[in-house]
Amino acid sequence: MTFHTLTTPLPIQTFLVYPAEMMRVSHGANLNEAISAARDLVHDDIYELSKKAEYKHLAISTRDDTGDFFIAAGSGLGQPGAALYLDCLITFMGPHGTTEEALVLIETDPNTGMIAQTYLHPLTPLAAKTGYTLVTIDPDGARTKLAESACVSFTRSTAITMADGRQVPVEHLQPGDRVLTRDSGPQKLRWIGEQTLRASGAFAPIVIAPGALNNTGELVVSQNHRLFIYQRADKMGAGQSEVLVKARDLVNDTSVVRAEGGFVDYFQLLFDKHEIIYAEGIASESLFIDTTTRSVVPEEIQKRLKSVAKPVRAGHELKATDLASSDAVALLKRASEGPREPRAAETVATFKNRANSVGISRKLAG
């Protein structure tokens, strides 16, 4: 398995966080103190989220030479370029016996190396003015949990377009199966990840109704999953025809909703390089391996990752602010309609016709 050397910037991951001062101890040893680094936390302290607390966007990326995290340009919090450390995974016990997980991230001052700010990234929703007892502090599990929340994942029953045009539920795929990709034609699937997670907070899936983006069936994906849109007309003012958009940024509570509650089965699809494949008839990305997501991949696969994968060639990712319009989904649907961007079935036919011209149709069908 060959992973391409990084030649372009890694995608920016955006997380919803609270500044540390929004979560303080209401009872316990650190009374009135804000959430802090693992070394200063005390078990059984009871924290409360301020009623003034509002989510802020923290944009992070990784350095391609070291894999270290840093705050990306355009972040709603922090100083761009400042180092960011994933300190620990903490677990709270809620008043009704439920457990709520959160990540603690530390920003350091570029000049002094001292802590400049601490952020709390809840993985499940926290209610204001409610007591949460700190029960576990786990510095070792933080990176894996971050990877799980950042992964792009399909849910059970999602129809994936194969090289021969068949529509196969994602849970029935096997390593070695040949899947149709938009830019590379039929490609072998190298690894499939599977997780069952509580469908809450950062792990609640996004449900895209049939037809909302010209998808043939209901498409249910993880929040960070990016969809590929080919704009026949630049309805979003992106300045180019090829754009990527995160599923969570499309939520309009009508045709695209966040599904909270219960549990969800997530599947990750890994190829030799980052690919655009077809799910429920529309283009969406495969798993992208970088410092953030690497830990979800088994060790035996990681040993073969000599470098991070090259990102897809699409040049522009639409941000949440670009999609603030109430009819953003409808605009993207209209923008993508037209003959210039072939549907998955048409793409299969194109590759088969090309194969027949050189006598390799049997290989494509396999």
N, C-alpha and C positions, 0 to 999 in steps of 0.2 A: 504494500500500500504506500503510495507516494503522496506526501503533502507538500504543496507548493510553498516556496519561500515567500515571505511577506514582502510585497512591493508597494502597497498602498496602505494608508492609515486604517487602523482597526476601527470597527464600528463603535460608537459611543453608547454606553449603557446609561439609562436614566432611571434613577430610583426615587421613590417618594419617601421622604424622611421628615422627621421632626428635629429641630435644633434641641440639644440636650436639655436646655433650661425649661423646655415644655413638659418634661417628665421628671418630677421631683419626689423625694422620699417624704411621705406624710406621717409614717410611724416607723421607728427603728433607729439603729445606730447612726446612720448618716442623715438624721432628720434635717429636712429642707435642702439637702444636697441634690444636685441634678444628676441624671444618669451619667456614668463616667467609664473610664477604662476598667478592664477586668480586675486589675490589681487593687482598685479602690472600692470595688463593690462588696457588699456584705449580704450573705444569705439571710432570708427572712425579713429583710427590709420591705416595707410596703410602699409602692409608688402610686402616684396619681398623675394622670395626664391633665394638663391645664385645659379649662373650657375655652381658652383663647387659641389653643393649638390648631394649626392648619398645616396640611402637607405642603412641603416645598420640593422642588425638583433638584436633585443632585446628579449632575452628569459626570460620569467617570469614564476613563479609558485606561489603556495599559501601554507601557513603554515596550516597543518591539524588541529592544536589546536585553532588558532585564525582566520584563513581565510585571514590573511594579505598577501599582495603581496611582493615578493622579487625577486631579479635578480638571475636567475638559472645559474648553471655551464654551461660553453660552450657558453654563450652569447657573441655576437660580440661587445657589448658595456657594460659599467658599471662594477662594482665590484661584483662578485658572492657573494650572501648572503646579500647584501645591501638591505635595505628596499626601496620599490617602492610605490609611492602614485599616485592614479588616481586623478589628481587635478581638471580638468574641461573639458567640451565639448565646443569648440568654433566654431563659424560660420563666414566664410568670404563671402563677396560679391565680385565676380569676375568682371573684366572690362566689360563683356557683360551681366551682370545682373544675372549670375548663382550663386548659393550658394554652398560653399564647406565646409564640416565639418572636424574637426580634434580633436584629444584628446591630452591633455597636461599631461605628466607623469613626476613625480619628484622623483629623486633618492637622498637619504640622506646618509651622511657620517656615517658609523657605530660607529665611535668614538665620534663625536661631535653632531650628530643629525642635522647638518646644511645641506642646499641644496648642493649636490655635482654636480648634472647635471640635466638638463631639456631636455626632449625629446618631439618631435612633431610626432604624429602618424596620418597622413592624411587618412581620410576615402574615399576621392576621389582624383584623381591625381591633383597635383599643378604644374603649369608651371613656369620655372625659369624666373627671371627678369620681372615678371608680377605683377602689383599692386593688392593686395587683401585687401579690407577694412574690419576691424574687426567689426561685427555687433551685435553678441551676445556672452555672456560669461555665461555658465551654469554649475555650480558645481554639481547640483543635477542630471542632465541627463547623466553624463559621464559614470556611471556604467552600465546603461541600454544599452547605445550605444556600450560600449565595449562588453557586453554580446551578442548583436546582431551580431557583427563582428566575435566573437569567436565561435558562435554556429555551430554545424554540421547540415546541412539542405539538404533535397532533394528538387528538383523543381517539379512543376506541371507536371503530366503525368508519373512520374517515376513509373515503375512497381515493386511492393513489393510482395514477395512470402508469401502467407498465409499458415496456418497450414495444409490446405487441398490441397495445391499445386496450388491454383488459383493465377493468377497474377493480382493484383488490383492496379489501379492508386492511388498514395499516397493521393490525394485530396478526394478520396472516402472512406478512412478509418475512423472508428469511435472508440472512447474509448470502450474497451471491446472486440474488434476484436482480434482474435488469430492469431499471426504472427509467422512464423517459425524463430527460432534463431539457430545459429550454435552450441552453447554449451548447451543450456537449453531446446531445443525442442520447442514445441508450447508455446508461452507466450502471456498473455493479454496485449494489448496496453492500457496504463493508461492515457495518455494525448497527444494531438496533438496541436502543435503551428503553427501559420500561420502568415507570414509577407509579405508585398509587399514593396520592396525596390528598390531604384535606382540602376541599374546594372552597377556600376562604382567603380573603386578603389577596396577597401577591400570587396565590396559587389558584384563585378562582378563574375558570376558563372564560374565554370570550366566545359568544355564540353569534354567528353571522347567518342570518336567515337566508333560505334559498332565494337566489336571484338578486340579493342585495348588491353584490358586486359581480353579477353575471355568473355566480356559482350555481351549479346544477342542483346540489343538495345542501342541507345545513352543514356549515363548516364550523367546527369547534376546535379552537387552538388555545395555546397558552398566551398570556398577556403580552409577552415580548416578541411573539412570532411576527415576522415581517412578511407582508404580502407584496408581490411585485405587480405594479400597474403600468401597462403601456398606454400612454395617453395619445390617442389619435389627435385630440385637440387639448391644448394645455389649459384645462379648466382650473387648475390649482395655482397657476402662475409660477410653476417651478422652474421655467426656463429650459426645460428639456422633456423629452417624451418618456423616459424611463425613470420611475420613482419607486421607492420602497416606503411602506407605511406600517407601523406597529399596530397590531390588532386592538390593543387597549386604547389607542388614540382615536379609534373609530366609533367608540361606544356612543350611541345616541338614544339609548333606552327604548328604541322602537325596532328597527331592523338589525341593530347590533347591540347586544346586551352582555353584561357581566353576570355569570351564573354562580351565585353564592349558595353554599350549602351542600352537605353530603361529602362524597369523595369522588375523585376523578382519576382515571387511568391515562397517563401521559406516555407517549412514545416519541423517541428521538431517532432520526434517520441520518446516518453518517456515510458520506461518500469520500472518494479520494480527495476531493476539494469541495469547497462550498458551492452548492448548486441551487438553481431554481427548478423546482419540480411542480407537478400539477396535483392538486388536492381538490376533490369535488369540482374538477374542471377548471380551476383557476390557478394562477402561478403563485407559489409561495416558497420560502427558503427552506433549505435543509439545515441541519445542525452546523453551527459555525464554532470551530474550536479556537479559543483564545485562553488567556490566563484566567478569565472569569469562569469559563465553562469546563475547562480541562478536567477538573476533578471528578466529573460525573462519568468519564470514560474509564473503563477498566484498566488496571495497571498494564496488562499485556498489550493493550492497544496503545496506551500512552508511550510505551517504550519505542514504538515505531513512529512516534511524532517527533521528527527531528527539527521541525519548525512549525509555526502556526500556518493554518491554511490561508490561501489568498481569498479575500472577500470577493463577492460577486461584483461584476463590472458596473452595475447600475450606479450612476454618479450622484444621486440625490436621494436623501431620506427626508420625507416630510416630518416636521415636528408637530407636537401637540398644538402649538399656536397656529400652525398652518391649517389645522383641521378644526379650528374653533367654530367655524360656520355650522349652523344647525343642519344644513343640507350637504355636508361634506361627502357623505357616503353616496348620495344621489349624484353629486358632481363627478366623483370618481367613476361611478358606474357609467355615466354618459361619456366621460372622457375616454374610457377604455372600449367603448363600442365602436365597431367599424372593422373593415377588412384587413387593416395593416397588421394587427396582432392576431395570429391564428389561434384558434381554440386548441385544446389538448388533442382532440380527435384528429383535427386537421394537421397538427404537427406530426402525429404518428404516421398519417398517410404520406406526408412529405418525406419523412425519413425512409419509409418503406419504398416509395417510388425511387428515391435516390439509391437505395440499396439494390433494388431490382436492376437498375441501370448498370451496376457493376457486379451483379451476380452474387450478392451476399444477403439476400432476403432471409435465408434460413438462419443466419447468425443473429439478425435483428429480432426474429421471432423468438429466439432462445433467451 
